[in-house]
Amino acid sequence: MFANCIDRFRALFLSILLLSCLTVPALAGPFEDSVAKFANDEFSDTEAAIGEVAASGNALASPIISALQDGRLSADPDSKKVFITRTDGKIVDAATGAAVDKLPDNAAAVRLNNRLRRTVEAALGGLTLLSPDPAKRLAAAQSVFKSHEENVLPTVESALAKESVKSVKQAFAEARAAIILFKSDASDSDKLDAVAVVKARGDQEALALLTALGADQPPLVANAAASAVSSIQSNLAMWSMVQNAWYGVSLGSVLLLAAIGLAITFGVMGVINMAHGEMVMLGAYTTFVVQEVIRSRYPALFDYSLLIAVPLAFLVAGLIGVLIERTIIRFLYGRPLETLLATWGLSLVLQQAVRTAFGPTNREVGNPSWMSGAFELGQITITYNRLWILCFTLAVFAILLAMLRYTALGLEMRAVTQNRRMAASMGIATSRVDALTFGLGSGIAGIAGVALSQIDNVSPNLGQSYIIDSFMVVVFGGVGNLWGTLVGAFTLGIANKFLEPVAGAVLGKIAILVLIILFIQKRPRGLFALKGRAVEA
Amino acid sequence: MTPHILTRSLDRAATAFVLIVAAIGVLIPLSNLLLPQGSMFQVPTYLVALWGKYVCYAILALSIDLIWGYCGILSLGHGAFFALGGYAMGMYLMRQIGSRGVYGNPILPDFMVFLNWSKLPWYWYGFDKFWFAALMVLLVPGLLAFCFGWLAFRSRVTGVYLSIITQAMTYALLLAFFRNDFGFGGNNGLTDFKDILGFNVQAEGTRAALFLLSCLALIIAFLISRAIVASKLGKVLIAVRDAESRTRFLGYRVESYKLFVFTLSACMAGVAGALYVPQVGIINPSEFAPANSIEAVIWVAVGGRGTLVGAALGAVVVNYAKTFFTSGPLAPYWLFMLGALFILVTLLLPKGIVGTFNSWWEKARHSSPDADSAAREDGIGAPNAAE
């Protein structure tokens, strides 16, 4: 039975061989000839085969060479046929890609020595340089830039000549420059050009490459490299400033978002709402609930979850705000210290209520697809969620400002703020305006919670981490002035981020707190103080 | 309002308070030490430590009442002075451990050895001597309060602004003390104390003595506060509380009065912290948490703002309730209760327990024939709610 089987196989094999012999004249091209060289069991032939296969551009080139690297490439010295054992165990003919049932009995793995292994690695790198996928080509070019292996230079050059995608072409040019820079026999003028190319790249890796260049270069090149290093360094310092500024603006937008509702309740109404942070937390939990419902019922709507959550969070936090104003705060007008204590108690109750309802641990709030990811701008990376939060904050600020300025409610709010009794005499229902103002401030805090749920942990303590910062922003910016809040938030955000690299995150924050405490001594009513009689109210 | 009537009435209220505290201070340790264990009247050692804690809180509440109840300064950072006093005492206790620590280093506390520090930082010098540590307990909070108050009061930072920046102060200290390289044990703080003045901290006798000392400190703090409040200085403070601008226009240097009482109050809080640490056995940065300071304010509000007895009473009542509820099955509801306490006291009981009782008592006396100028006696009663 077994012998029979072998016989049948042999017959099959012979027929295939015969067939292939017959077809060889028709198919045999340079690629097949090159592949056949692997079967010669000579290192020199193998090396030549690697070079030819790699340069062929054939789709099988990459599998062949990676199989060679892993010892999965076998050759039959008699038939000069070469086979790949794929990682899943199937066997294919290396020259044609046709599936083969079984390796021939006398097939043996193609041998490698250390020198050949390096050739194989370089060839593989070169192969991905020629990959049809631009992303792969780009990655390969980047890795060549870092490794600057001399022997891939021809491949890089041919790839550079063929490349049509602009960013990849740029990467190839830089890779080529890196190789030339480290090539011992390159001419000075080539090297100078290379320095210029690397300098134009101007990032941390270019800096590393140039500093690694060493002192054994011709003086002209060494000088050019040194000046390139210093120019890249100053360029990088500039970009790190930009980066810090962006982080600062981003932090500032978060602070502004958290503080803007407080600017209404504390700034406009003069009510100290220590439960403000809890309104933010309620907004974040509203987002969580909205996302849970969407996940379980309408998963297709997930990308719109935040758009749905924003009005809901405004309503939830706003209604709770109105409720608080009607039941607690209206009895405490004119007694700011008592208001502070009562709202602090309220914040404890709200926190504990959320802890009881949702548990004390962080809840998962997802990023919609349009808020995840990042893009590069020069040397810095900007994440979409931070960018959207900045836009969102500015939009909320603008809407609020317009509302106070142009709507009837805004007019009434300002009137009540400036002179309560006069406003009441003019027929404004002051207590209604109070409730609505407080609801507005709380609602905006709820909206802030929607945005903050994207970058912070949604837990019952979410609000507490913002309350002190928010008060700092409002007090620093000046009470009763929305523009002051804007300036205060961005100033504190940027100052914080510029202090952080110098002093560390915690010391930076302490320094900011101390600076604010000192600043308040200088300007007890904040940056943009209200002038006139309102001050003593 | 003759001085005679004033002192007589003060004596009556104050004497009762002092006598009660003194009796507690003597009786509890005695019953703990002398009566056999398991006896009905024997106070277990853990209760001595617990009540010692309450007494320290009462001193803290007294210090807050002195500035809030009588001068209108609402400090939301008094926990910081308390904690600083505690750290000063903790540093002394750390140095007393000597070579008995885990790493056996005779000079460096364990956490410094752990951080690979080779020598003691300069600000730890001198804390191996008790008199120095005791001085620092008063000096460090006092100095911080003096600098802070000097800056704040001189530039007329008042009301909620002051409250918010005191909160920022304690928050900044919280962040700083959490850092390991700040040299105060970071997260874990100072603990594993062994001896105080050569006596074992854990021993029953030491605990009883500490309790007695805490009661004594409460009495002294009370008497000092009472003396200040009853003096002419106290009248100016109340004037500042009720109408700061008017007082200034009358020619008083408002900021000097405020600064004096603020600094004194910080020193009192520091002493409270220093007595607290050996009884609790640990001091860590969470004592700086702004929430702690606000909680201390509510003790005063519950007991009665502007009544010294009320502040002490409020601290004990609220903390007793806290211990009672957080150790039972009602633990998850404690924060609801504490929160509700804040709201209800400010809304319904603005004068606190003692203040409400006082006004009820006055009414009762007014209706009786021998009511003599009772209203004026209580000129230092509950503050004007409109402030």
Interface residues (C-beta under 8 A of the other chain):
Chain A: I272 I328 F331 L332 G334 R335 P336 L337 E338 T339 L340 L341 A342 W344 G345 L346 S347 L348 V349 L350 Q351 Q352 A353 T356 I468 F471 M472 V475 V506 L507 K509 I510 L513 V514 I516 I517 L518 I520 Q521 K522 P524 E536
Chain B: W68 L74 L76 F148 L151 A152 R154 S155 R156 V157 T158 G159 V160 Y161 S163 I164 I165 Q167 A168 M169 Y171 A172 L175 A176 F178 R179 S245 P290 I294 V297 I298 A301 P332 Y333 L335 F336 L338 G339 A340 L341 F342 I343 V345 T346 L347 P350 A385 A386 E387
